[in-house]
Amino acid sequence: MLLKSEGDASNLYEPGGSFTLKAFCRERGIAYQDSGLPVCLDTFCEYGREFQRRFVPQLEVKQVRRLSQGPSGFSLLLDDGQVVTAGRVVVAVGVGYFPHMPECLAGLPAEYCSHSGAHADLSSFRQREVVVIGGGASAVDVAALLHEASASVRLIARAPELEIHQAPTGKPRSLWQRVRHPRTGIGNSMRSLLLVKAPLAFHHLPEAMRLHVTRQHLGPAAGWFMRERLVGQVPVLTGCSLRSADLWDGRVYLTCHSDTKGPLQISADHVIAATGYRVDIQRLVFLDQSIRSELRAVERTPVLDWCFESSIRGLHFVGPAAANSFGPVMRFAYGAGFSARHLSAYICSVLSRPVPGIAGELRPGV
């Protein structure tokens, strides 16, 4: 599997800015280009592990079972029974808690239907019939990889056609192209440039406008390098909406409606929903129910102030959960630089002060 983001948009953030993906690849003798050469997922994962070893060697790999709030701040129960207390907590959980499953598929057993995020190895589907639902990068990637794993696969998308990026020409961009469509880590457009450069300005926009931009900017699209691995290799049915799903005699039967063919019924041994992720704070089951019920939310995402703080004092959210407050750049590793600089500066500014509303002289450690 390959990353859709270009090489220079796939750097992890550290203040010095020296340990880029390019530097890592140079050390390991791995082919690299800022753009035009897809980054292998395995390469990026190993880069992440090396980044952690160098910059966060004290990382503790533990599961938080419960985060609750008390008179002395927050209490975190870990999977080994240890209890940790803190005045401030930053929730940076990515998308793992938020796979979106179409309602009509949600009731099917896991052996017959799964989300694309559940699969790291598709070899178990060899010689089986699989339907992939979705029209974005995950759907295209999974469908192509299933085909290459010798599965009989079909891709079904609601959109009238699949969006696949155009391959780079390899030619220098003209001055007009650079001005009209400036290159950023999340896309080439003036809007992308503004979203990358001004998350705080985005935060001050009216809520309805922020929600609209976050929903509409950067819709589903596959990387250019997947075109030859999908087109002509995998049957694709576009303009097709899923209506219902039933399980009978060990197979899944999907009832769909095609814009061109009308009602259709499609069967398979397994269905993979490559239908993305939707943040929903109610699915953060490690948060105590009292916290989840108290959190102010819009479209099931936490409402955050200018320093990523939620309606519960001392509880911050970064990453995709912050996208409705600071823009679509929060959904990408590319947005980590702003989050890290801005939030760490704020926390450092209050480390010497007690948290208002908390009894005693607690220093609000994180």
Rosetta blueprint (number, residue, H / E / L):
1 M L
2 L E
3 L L
4 K L
5 S L
6 E L
7 G H
8 D H
9 A H
10 S L
11 N L
12 L L
13 Y L
14 E L
15 P L
16 G L
17 G L
18 S L
19 F L
20 T L
21 L H
22 K H
23 A H
24 F H
25 C H
26 R H
27 E H
28 R H
29 G L
30 I L
31 A L
32 Y L
33 Q L
34 D L
35 S L
36 G L
37 L L
38 P L
39 V L
40 C E
41 L H
42 D H
43 T H
44 F H
45 C H
46 E H
47 Y H
48 G H
49 R H
50 E H
51 F H
52 Q H
53 R H
54 R H
55 F H
56 V L
57 P L
58 Q L
59 L L
60 E L
61 V L
62 K L
63 Q L
64 V E
65 R E
66 R E
67 L E
68 S E
69 Q E
70 G E
71 P L
72 S L
73 G E
74 F E
75 S E
76 L E
77 L E
78 L E
79 D L
80 D L
81 G L
82 Q L
83 V E
84 V E
85 T E
86 A E
87 G L
88 R L
89 V E
90 V E
91 V E
92 A L
93 V L
94 G L
95 V L
96 G L
97 Y L
98 F L
99 P E
100 H L
101 M L
102 P L
103 E L
104 C L
105 L L
106 A L
107 G L
108 L L
109 P L
110 A L
111 E L
112 Y L
113 C E
114 S E
115 H E
116 S H
117 G H
118 A H
119 H L
120 A L
121 D L
122 L L
123 S H
124 S H
125 F H
126 R L
127 Q L
128 R L
129 E E
130 V E
131 V E
132 V E
133 I E
134 G L
135 G L
136 G L
137 A H
138 S H
139 A H
140 V H
141 D H
142 V H
143 A H
144 A H
145 L H
146 L H
147 H H
148 E H
149 A L
150 S L
151 A L
152 S E
153 V E
154 R E
155 L E
156 I E
157 A L
158 R L
159 A L
160 P L
161 E L
162 L L
163 E L
164 I E
165 H L
166 Q L
167 A L
168 P L
169 T L
170 G L
171 K L
172 P L
173 R L
174 S L
175 L H
176 W H
177 Q H
178 R H
179 V H
180 R H
181 H L
182 P L
183 R E
184 T E
185 G L
186 I L
187 G E
188 N E
189 S L
190 M H
191 R H
192 S H
193 L H
194 L H
195 L H
196 V H
197 K H
198 A L
199 P H
200 L H
201 A H
202 F H
203 H H
204 H L
205 L L
206 P L
207 E H
208 A H
209 M H
210 R H
211 L H
212 H H
213 V H
214 T H
215 R H
216 Q H
217 H L
218 L L
219 G L
220 P L
221 A L
222 A E
223 G L
224 W H
225 F H
226 M H
227 R H
228 E H
229 R H
230 L H
231 V L
232 G L
233 Q L
234 V L
235 P L
236 V E
237 L E
238 T L
239 G L
240 C E
241 S E
242 L E
243 R E
244 S E
245 A E
246 D E
247 L E
248 W E
249 D L
250 G L
251 R E
252 V E
253 Y E
254 L E
255 T E
256 C E
257 H E
258 S E
259 D L
260 T L
261 K L
262 G E
263 P E
264 L E
265 Q E
266 I E
267 S E
268 A E
269 D L
270 H E
271 V E
272 I E
273 A E
274 A L
275 T L
276 G L
277 Y E
278 R L
279 V L
280 D L
281 I H
282 Q H
283 R H
284 L L
285 V L
286 F L
287 L E
288 D L
289 Q H
290 S H
291 I H
292 R H
293 S H
294 E H
295 L L
296 R L
297 A E
298 V E
299 E L
300 R L
301 T E
302 P E
303 V L
304 L L
305 D L
306 W L
307 C L
308 F L
309 E E
310 S L
311 S L
312 I L
313 R L
314 G L
315 L E
316 H E
317 F E
318 V L
319 G H
320 P H
321 A H
322 A H
323 A H
324 N H
325 S H
326 F H
327 G L
328 P H
329 V H
330 M H
331 R H
332 F L
333 A H
334 Y H
335 G H
336 A H
337 G H
338 F H
339 S H
340 A H
341 R H
342 H H
343 L H
344 S H
345 A H
346 Y H
347 I H
348 C H
349 S H
350 V H
351 L L
352 S L
353 R L
354 P L
355 V L
356 P L
357 G L
358 I L
359 A L
360 G L
361 E L
362 L L
363 R L
364 P L
365 G L
366 V L
